[in-house]
Amino acid sequence: QFLYFIGLGEGVSAFPQKNRTTIMRDKSSKVTVLGYDDGPDLPILEVEAAYPKLYRSLRALFAQDFGAPVIYFCAKCTQVTNSLIPVETYIVITPSCLYRASKEGVLDKCIPLTDIKEIIQSDDFWIGLKIPSHYDFLMKPISPKDSRDLTDVLVKLRSSSAPDMPLAVRVLSQGERHIKSLLDIKKPKGYTTVFQKIETRDIVEEPGSPFSSDRRMSRLDFDVKKRASLMLKEPVPKRVVYSQPPVDTVGSHFPR
Protein backbone atom coordinates (compact mmCIF):
# COMPACT_ATOMS: atom_id res chain seq x y z
CA GLN A 1 0.00 0.00 0.00
CA PHE A 2 1.11 3.59 -0.48
CA LEU A 3 -0.07 7.13 0.09
CA TYR A 4 -0.05 9.82 -2.55
CA PHE A 5 -1.58 13.16 -3.39
CA ILE A 6 -3.12 14.06 -6.71
CA GLY A 7 -2.77 17.68 -7.80
CA LEU A 8 -5.07 19.53 -10.17
CA GLY A 9 -4.15 18.70 -13.72
CA GLU A 10 -1.83 15.83 -12.88
CA GLY A 11 -2.34 12.37 -14.28
CA VAL A 12 -5.01 11.32 -16.74
CA SER A 13 -8.57 12.53 -16.18
CA ALA A 14 -11.26 9.88 -16.00
CA PHE A 15 -13.64 12.18 -17.85
CA PRO A 16 -14.28 12.34 -21.60
CA GLN A 17 -12.74 14.94 -23.85
CA LYS A 18 -14.67 18.18 -24.10
CA ASN A 19 -16.06 17.45 -27.56
CA ARG A 20 -18.10 14.54 -26.23
CA THR A 21 -21.66 15.05 -25.14
CA THR A 22 -22.51 12.07 -22.95
CA ILE A 23 -20.98 9.99 -20.19
CA MET A 24 -22.16 6.41 -19.83
CA ARG A 25 -22.86 5.57 -16.19
CA ASP A 26 -24.43 2.15 -16.60
CA LYS A 27 -26.03 0.08 -19.32
CA SER A 28 -29.52 1.47 -18.74
CA SER A 29 -28.98 5.24 -18.56
CA LYS A 30 -26.96 8.22 -19.67
CA VAL A 31 -26.24 11.54 -18.05
CA THR A 32 -25.83 14.52 -20.34
CA VAL A 33 -22.96 16.95 -20.09
CA LEU A 34 -24.35 20.50 -20.00
CA GLY A 35 -20.94 22.11 -20.11
CA TYR A 36 -17.61 22.37 -18.29
CA ASP A 37 -16.70 24.31 -15.18
CA ASP A 38 -13.19 25.57 -15.84
CA GLY A 39 -12.54 26.23 -12.14
CA PRO A 40 -12.18 22.60 -11.02
CA ASP A 41 -11.98 21.42 -14.67
CA LEU A 42 -15.02 19.17 -14.36
CA PRO A 43 -18.10 18.50 -16.50
CA ILE A 44 -21.47 19.71 -15.21
CA LEU A 45 -24.05 16.96 -15.58
CA GLU A 46 -27.76 16.95 -16.35
CA VAL A 47 -29.21 13.97 -14.48
CA GLU A 48 -32.96 14.49 -14.66
CA ALA A 49 -33.56 12.16 -17.60
CA ALA A 50 -31.36 9.38 -16.23
CA TYR A 51 -32.55 9.51 -12.60
CA PRO A 52 -35.95 11.28 -12.42
CA LYS A 53 -36.86 10.17 -8.87
CA LEU A 54 -33.51 11.28 -7.52
CA TYR A 55 -33.77 14.59 -9.39
CA ARG A 56 -37.14 15.34 -7.77
CA SER A 57 -35.55 14.92 -4.34
CA LEU A 58 -32.60 17.11 -5.27
CA ARG A 59 -34.90 19.80 -6.60
CA ALA A 60 -36.17 20.51 -3.08
CA LEU A 61 -32.64 21.69 -2.21
CA PHE A 62 -32.07 23.99 -5.19
CA ALA A 63 -30.79 27.40 -4.13
CA GLN A 64 -33.05 29.09 -6.70
CA ASP A 65 -36.17 28.13 -8.61
CA PHE A 66 -34.46 28.75 -11.95
CA GLY A 67 -31.39 27.40 -13.66
CA ALA A 68 -29.77 23.99 -13.49
CA PRO A 69 -28.13 22.33 -10.48
CA VAL A 70 -24.34 22.16 -10.58
CA ILE A 71 -23.68 18.41 -10.32
CA TYR A 72 -20.24 16.99 -11.07
CA PHE A 73 -20.93 13.34 -10.27
CA CYS A 74 -23.99 11.11 -10.03
CA ALA A 75 -23.97 7.31 -10.00
CA LYS A 76 -25.44 4.21 -8.41
CA CYS A 77 -23.35 2.57 -5.71
CA THR A 78 -23.39 -0.47 -3.46
CA GLN A 79 -22.79 0.69 0.09
CA VAL A 80 -21.85 -1.48 3.07
CA THR A 81 -23.42 -0.39 6.36
CA ASN A 82 -22.59 -1.46 9.89
CA SER A 83 -25.08 -4.32 9.55
CA LEU A 84 -22.84 -5.69 6.75
CA ILE A 85 -25.86 -5.82 4.45
CA PRO A 86 -25.04 -4.18 1.08
CA VAL A 87 -27.61 -1.58 0.05
CA GLU A 88 -28.09 0.21 -3.25
CA THR A 89 -27.64 3.96 -3.05
CA TYR A 90 -27.00 7.00 -5.20
CA ILE A 91 -24.02 9.28 -4.67
CA VAL A 92 -24.22 12.89 -5.91
CA ILE A 93 -21.40 15.43 -5.73
CA THR A 94 -21.91 19.18 -6.04
CA PRO A 95 -19.41 22.04 -5.57
CA SER A 96 -19.78 21.95 -1.78
CA CYS A 97 -21.29 18.62 -0.68
CA LEU A 98 -21.59 14.89 -1.22
CA TYR A 99 -25.19 13.64 -1.03
CA ARG A 100 -26.44 10.09 -0.58
CA ALA A 101 -29.89 8.86 -1.53
CA SER A 102 -31.70 5.54 -1.25
CA LYS A 103 -32.45 3.44 -4.33
CA GLU A 104 -35.90 5.09 -4.33
CA GLY A 105 -34.20 8.46 -4.71
CA VAL A 106 -34.85 9.71 -1.16
CA LEU A 107 -31.99 11.83 0.19
CA ASP A 108 -30.70 10.73 3.58
CA LYS A 109 -27.16 12.10 3.88
CA CYS A 110 -25.29 15.35 3.20
CA ILE A 111 -21.53 15.62 3.81
CA PRO A 112 -19.65 18.91 3.26
CA LEU A 113 -16.65 18.11 1.07
CA THR A 114 -14.35 19.89 3.51
CA ASP A 115 -15.20 17.19 6.11
CA ILE A 116 -13.75 14.38 3.96
CA LYS A 117 -10.21 13.78 5.19
CA GLU A 118 -9.04 10.79 3.14
CA ILE A 119 -10.02 8.45 0.31
CA ILE A 120 -9.03 4.79 0.59
CA GLN A 121 -9.38 2.85 -2.66
CA SER A 122 -8.80 -0.82 -3.44
CA ASP A 123 -7.65 -2.26 -6.72
CA ASP A 124 -11.09 -3.89 -7.09
CA PHE A 125 -12.72 -0.41 -7.00
CA TRP A 126 -14.10 -0.31 -3.46
CA ILE A 127 -13.88 3.20 -1.99
CA GLY A 128 -13.71 4.23 1.64
CA LEU A 129 -14.19 7.82 2.74
CA LYS A 130 -12.82 8.83 6.13
CA ILE A 131 -15.11 11.49 7.60
CA PRO A 132 -14.22 11.89 11.30
CA SER A 133 -16.83 14.57 12.02
CA HIS A 134 -19.63 12.31 10.74
CA TYR A 135 -19.00 8.59 10.12
CA ASP A 136 -17.09 6.79 7.39
CA PHE A 137 -18.44 5.49 4.07
CA LEU A 138 -17.61 2.20 2.35
CA MET A 139 -19.04 1.82 -1.14
CA LYS A 140 -18.49 0.48 -4.61
CA PRO A 141 -19.82 2.40 -7.64
CA ILE A 142 -21.64 0.38 -10.29
CA SER A 143 -18.70 0.51 -12.72
CA PRO A 144 -14.91 0.88 -12.46
CA LYS A 145 -15.16 4.12 -14.42
CA ASP A 146 -17.57 5.57 -11.86
CA SER A 147 -15.15 4.59 -9.11
CA ARG A 148 -12.31 6.45 -10.82
CA ASP A 149 -14.55 9.42 -11.57
CA LEU A 150 -15.72 9.71 -7.96
CA THR A 151 -12.13 9.90 -6.72
CA ASP A 152 -11.15 12.30 -9.50
CA VAL A 153 -14.05 14.66 -8.73
CA LEU A 154 -13.32 14.81 -4.99
CA VAL A 155 -9.61 15.38 -5.55
CA LYS A 156 -10.11 18.10 -8.15
CA LEU A 157 -12.68 19.95 -6.07
CA ARG A 158 -10.32 19.96 -3.08
CA SER A 159 -7.41 21.07 -5.27
CA SER A 160 -9.53 23.89 -6.68
CA SER A 161 -10.95 25.13 -3.36
CA ALA A 162 -7.95 24.48 -1.08
CA PRO A 163 -4.76 23.94 -3.12
CA ASP A 164 -2.62 24.04 0.03
CA MET A 165 -4.60 21.17 1.60
CA PRO A 166 -4.79 18.38 -1.03
CA LEU A 167 -7.01 15.41 -0.35
CA ALA A 168 -5.06 12.27 0.60
CA VAL A 169 -5.71 9.18 -1.51
CA ARG A 170 -4.52 5.78 -0.30
CA VAL A 171 -4.55 2.85 -2.73
CA LEU A 172 -4.53 -0.68 -1.33
CA SER A 173 -4.05 -4.02 -3.02
CA GLN A 174 -6.48 -5.59 -0.53
CA GLY A 175 -10.23 -5.49 -1.07
CA GLU A 176 -13.42 -4.62 0.77
CA ARG A 177 -12.74 -6.41 4.07
CA HIS A 178 -9.40 -4.74 4.63
CA ILE A 179 -10.73 -1.28 3.81
CA LYS A 180 -13.63 -1.86 6.20
CA SER A 181 -11.17 -2.63 9.00
CA LEU A 182 -9.70 0.86 8.51
CA LEU A 183 -13.05 2.64 8.71
CA ASP A 184 -15.63 3.43 11.35
CA ILE A 185 -18.88 2.99 9.43
CA LYS A 186 -21.11 2.73 12.51
CA LYS A 187 -23.68 5.52 12.58
CA PRO A 188 -23.41 7.38 15.91
CA LYS A 189 -26.44 7.35 18.18
CA GLY A 190 -28.56 10.43 17.68
CA TYR A 191 -26.76 11.40 14.46
CA THR A 192 -28.67 13.83 12.24
CA THR A 193 -27.94 15.26 8.79
CA VAL A 194 -28.12 18.94 7.92
CA PHE A 195 -28.88 19.37 4.22
CA GLN A 196 -27.23 22.25 2.40
CA LYS A 197 -28.62 24.02 -0.63
CA ILE A 198 -27.45 23.02 -4.11
CA GLU A 199 -26.02 25.75 -6.31
CA THR A 200 -27.91 26.45 -9.53
CA ARG A 201 -26.89 28.49 -12.55
CA ASP A 202 -28.77 30.17 -15.36
CA ILE A 203 -29.18 28.19 -18.55
CA VAL A 204 -28.54 30.47 -21.49
CA GLU A 205 -27.47 30.15 -25.08
CA GLU A 206 -24.09 31.67 -25.78
CA PRO A 207 -22.24 31.91 -29.10
CA GLY A 208 -19.46 29.47 -29.77
CA SER A 209 -18.89 25.93 -28.64
CA PRO A 210 -20.64 24.89 -25.40
CA PHE A 211 -17.42 23.12 -24.46
CA SER A 212 -15.13 26.09 -25.09
CA SER A 213 -12.14 26.06 -22.76
CA ASP A 214 -11.15 29.70 -23.40
CA ARG A 215 -13.68 31.10 -20.94
CA ARG A 216 -14.70 30.32 -17.39
CA MET A 217 -18.18 28.87 -17.40
CA SER A 218 -20.17 31.13 -15.10
CA ARG A 219 -23.37 30.11 -16.90
CA LEU A 220 -24.41 26.87 -18.50
CA ASP A 221 -24.84 26.37 -22.21
CA PHE A 222 -28.00 24.61 -23.17
CA ASP A 223 -28.60 22.05 -25.88
CA VAL A 224 -30.53 23.71 -28.71
CA LYS A 225 -32.78 20.71 -29.27
CA LYS A 226 -33.75 20.59 -25.62
CA ARG A 227 -34.44 24.32 -25.59
CA ALA A 228 -36.68 23.83 -28.61
CA SER A 229 -38.53 20.97 -26.94
CA LEU A 230 -39.17 23.15 -23.89
CA MET A 231 -40.46 25.97 -26.06
CA LEU A 232 -43.01 23.62 -27.59
CA LYS A 233 -44.42 23.02 -24.12
CA GLU A 234 -45.08 26.75 -23.58
CA PRO A 235 -48.78 27.71 -23.81
CA VAL A 236 -49.77 29.17 -27.17
CA PRO A 237 -50.79 32.84 -26.73
CA LYS A 238 -54.35 33.73 -27.58
CA ARG A 239 -55.01 35.63 -30.80
CA VAL A 240 -55.04 39.39 -30.22
CA VAL A 241 -58.04 41.22 -31.63
CA TYR A 242 -57.64 44.92 -32.39
CA SER A 243 -60.62 47.26 -32.40
CA GLN A 244 -58.85 49.34 -35.07
CA PRO A 245 -56.56 47.72 -37.66
CA PRO A 246 -52.94 48.89 -37.59
CA VAL A 247 -52.04 51.69 -40.00
CA ASP A 248 -49.42 49.65 -41.86
CA THR A 249 -49.95 45.91 -41.83
CA VAL A 250 -47.90 45.07 -44.90
CA GLY A 251 -45.15 42.67 -43.96
CA SER A 252 -45.87 43.08 -40.25
CA HIS A 253 -46.67 40.40 -37.67
CA PHE A 254 -49.86 42.05 -36.47
CA PRO A 255 -52.97 39.87 -36.76
CA ARG A 256 -55.41 40.86 -39.46
N, C-alpha and C positions, 0 to 999 in steps of 0.2 A: 504494500500500500504506500501511497505517497500523497503529499499535500502540495497544491499549487494554486496560483492565483491567475485568473484570466483577465487581461486588460481589454478595454474597449478597442476593437479593431484587430485584436490579435487572433491568430488561428483562422479557421474556416467557419463561416457562419452556417448554421443549420437551415437558414431560410433561403427561399428561391431568389433568383436574380430579379431585379426590379422591373423587368419587362414581362414577368409572368403575372397572371391575374388570379390564380387560385392556388390554395395549399390543400392538399389532400390530408385529412385527419384520420379517416377510417374508410372502409369500403362503402359505407352507406351514405356519407355526407361530405359536403365541401364547405369550407368557409371562404368567403370572398375577401380579397385584399382591397380595401378602399383607397389606400395610399400608404406613404411611408413617413414616419416621424424621424426627421434627420437628427434630432437631439440624441436619443439613444440608438439611432440607426435600426429601427424595428418597423415591421409592417403593422398597420392598423387594420384589424379584422372586422368584417361584418358577419355576425353569427346568427342573425335572426332566422334566416332560411334553414340553416343546418340544425339549430337547437331552439325551436320556437318556445317550448315550455320554459327553458332556462332563461331565454331572453325576456319573457314576461316578468319573471322574478327580478331580473337585473333592472328592468325599466323602473321599478319602484324606487331605485336608488339613484336615478339619474339626477345630476346637479341642476339641469334645466329641462324644460319640456320640449325643447327643440334640439336639433343636431343629432349627431351619432355618438354613441359611447366610445371612448378610447380604450380598446381592448387589444392587447398584444399577444395574448395566448388564450386558447380555449380548447379543451380536449377532455375526453372521457378517461377516467383512471380507475384502477383497482386499488382501494386503500385498505390497509390492515389496521384494525382498531385493537384496543387492549383485550377484547374478547377473542382475538385471533381469528375472527370470522371476516373474510374479505368482503367488502361492500363496494358497489359501483358508485362512483361519484363523478362530478365535473369539477375541474379546476379552471379558474378564470384569473388572469393577471391583467391589472390595469396599471396606470402610472404610479399609483401609491399603495395598492393593496393586492393581496392574493385572496380570492374568494373560493369557498367550497360549497357545492350544492349536491343534494341527493340525486339519485337517478331519475326522480320525478321532476327535477328542476327546482326544488325548494332550497333556498340559500340557508345555510346553517353555520357558516364560519366566515370571519373576515380577519385577516392578519395583515397589519401594516408591514410593508416590505422592509422597513428599517428594523423590524424585530427579528428578522431571519438572520441568524448568525453564521450558519454553515450549511453547505449542501454536501451530503454523502451519497455517492453514486456507485452502484455495482456494475460489473461488466455485463450483467444480464438485465440492465436497464431499470433496476429498482432505485428509487430515490428517497433519501431521508432528509428532512429539513429539521435542523435544530433551532427551536424557537423557545428559549428559556423563559421568556415572560408570558408564554401561553402554555402549550404542550407540543411535543414533536409530532411530525407527520412521517408516515411510511407509506409510499404509494408506488404504483407502476402504471405509467400511461399506456394507452391501448396499443401504441406502436413505438418501436425504437426511435423513430424520427421525432415523435412527440416528446419522448424522454430527453432527447438532445435539445430540442427547442425550448423546453421548460427551463433547463439549466441555462441555456444561452440567454433567454429573456431576463431571468433574475440577475445574472451576472452583468449584462449590459445596462440594466436599469440602475444597479448599484454603482457601476462605473460612471454612468452619466450624472447621477445625483450626488455621489460622494466619492470622487476619484481618489481621495486620500485614504479611503477605508474600503478597499476591494473585498468582495464577498469570497470567503474561503470555499474551495471545492476540493473534497477528498474523494479519490477514486479507489475502490477496493476490488480485489479479484474475487472476494467472497460474495455470496448472494444475500437473499432476503434475511435469513436467520441471523447472520453476523451483523448486518446493519441494524436490525431490531435490537440487538444486545447493546448497541451504542446509543440508543434513543430512549427517551421517556415518553411513550405514547399514551400513558394513562391520563385521562381527562380529570383535572382536579375537581374536588367536590365544590359545588357552588359556582363553577366557572360559567361565565356569561360572555357573549360576543357583542361587541359594539360595532355596528355596521357604519362604514363611512360612505359618503356620496361618491358616485362615479363621474368623472369628468366627461363632459360632452363638448363637441365642437360643431360649428356650423358646417352644413354640407352645401358647397357652392361649386358652380362650374368655373374653372379658371382656364385661360388659354395655355396651350402647351401640353406636354405629356403629364398625365396624373402621377407618374412615377419619376418626375424630374428630380434630380439630386442637387440641382444648382440653387435651390431655395429651401429654407426651413418651412416645413409644412405646419403653418399655424391654423389652417383650415383644411378640411377634407375635400378632395375631388370626388365627384360623384359620377357613376357610370351613366352615360347618356341614355341607354336603353331603359335603365331602371327609373331615371327621372321621367322619361316619356310614359312609362307604365303608371307612375304615380299621377301624372297629369291627367291621364284618362279616367282616373277615379274621382277627379274633382267634379262637383256638380255643374251641370251645364247652365249658364246664366239664362234667365228668362228674356224673351224678346222684348226690346224696348220699343214702346209706341210713342211717337211724338205727336203732339196736337197740331204742330205746324211743321211741314217738311223743311229740312235744312235748305239754305239758300243754294248751295252748290253740292249736289250729290254725285256728280260725275267722278268716277274713280275713287269715291270715298268708301268708308266702311260703315256709314250710317245705314240703318235699316230703312227700307222704302215703305 
